[in-house]
């Protein structure tokens, strides 16, 4: 088989997996709602009108709450998700980089922005949304189905995130436990878990485990037969980060985006099953 | 023609269906010709595929210039979470040498005058040590209160992105005043 033949046989599979991928819109809708809630939790207080010190701050607050609310309830869902993502990117670039607003240029803010923009590439308003309610009100029964290439891109974003953060840690400073010790010296000195600093070899072991898991996750979350192991491991990793380090919304955002790794039709069927559709539907 | 019957020179792109299942299910609207709908579907499929590959390349390879080649750009996000946390934090022993020759050991947090370092979240700790001279800033509280004839020394390490750096300073308070240093860090 020549290289051309191999490409010819692999390309349709790639297209079916990626840009032409079609499935239930419920996971994308759940991500839309989850990411919008996380955005509210992260920025709601910070950009509220009571915190505004200028007219531009008031304008930012009004725009933020308008588009984030639209994203949450699913009104003009794709546009709202795109606008929310762009608002966050504006806060990240202008607020975080140019104006040096503390915390706005951090990784977790960029992840929220890019997730919102990628969700706008999915039909995230076809389920659990005002958009769907309106269509039903007009007598239509829109299918909860559509192109999910944006969802595949979210999966690739997660994979890239794991890969590149592992690359950053692949040096002697991290693998020897020194960088983790530095993090823990800052975090735990004078606090209850200062005991982490007693035995540096444990930190070296933890460092090696973290890097190995992140390299593995970069691939495993994309391989169907590994995914059943990768998801619990990934959730465990993010849960550990959340408990031990001030990662802000990073962990909960990544875990929410794990919905993009699941078979959307299986998620759809699961929701039907736990809601008793076909067994107890329409009964109160 | 089946794929296996095609000549080798044929581009693999020719083998691809330009309409996927959703396109194929769509029926032409009233007043719209079937071929027009088909063309729109094909163009939509091509644009979607091109956009997918472009965005995927950005997501997957965007960090490469900065993380592999040091060509940093704020527009190409690097995934280096917590890489800057702990940078500038000392690990070791400060010693206050009194005028009568006594030596009083102090921990770094005792020197700063805190029980614990401020939480990492916004990198709002302005006493981090990026240059040797910055250790005077870190120990400013003790230097300000030092009596005539007293001397503050440090023996230990300072956190850097490359690991711990050994530092030994004999008389911190006699160091020249540090210039204001900042570190953007790499926060969560």
Interface residues (C-beta under 8 A of the other chain):
Chain A: X2 X4 X5 X7 X8 X9 X11 X12 X15 X16 X18 X19 X20 X22 X93 X97 X102 X103 X105 X106 X107 X108 X110 X114 X118 X121 X145 X146 X147 X149 X152 X153 X156 X157 X159 X160 X161 X164 X165 X167 X168 X171 X172 X173 X176 X178 X179 X181 X182 X183 X184 X185 X186 X187 X189 X190 X191 X245 X246 X247 X248 X250
Chain B: X3 X8 X12 X13 X15 X16 X17 X20 X21 X22 X45 X48 X49 X51 X52 X53 X55 X56 X59 X60 X62 X63 X67 X68 X74 X77 X78 X79 X80 X81 X82 X83 X85 X86 X87 X89 X91 X108 X109 X114 X115 X116 X117 X119 X120 X121 X122 X123 X124 X159 X161 X162 X163 X164 X184 X186 X187 X188
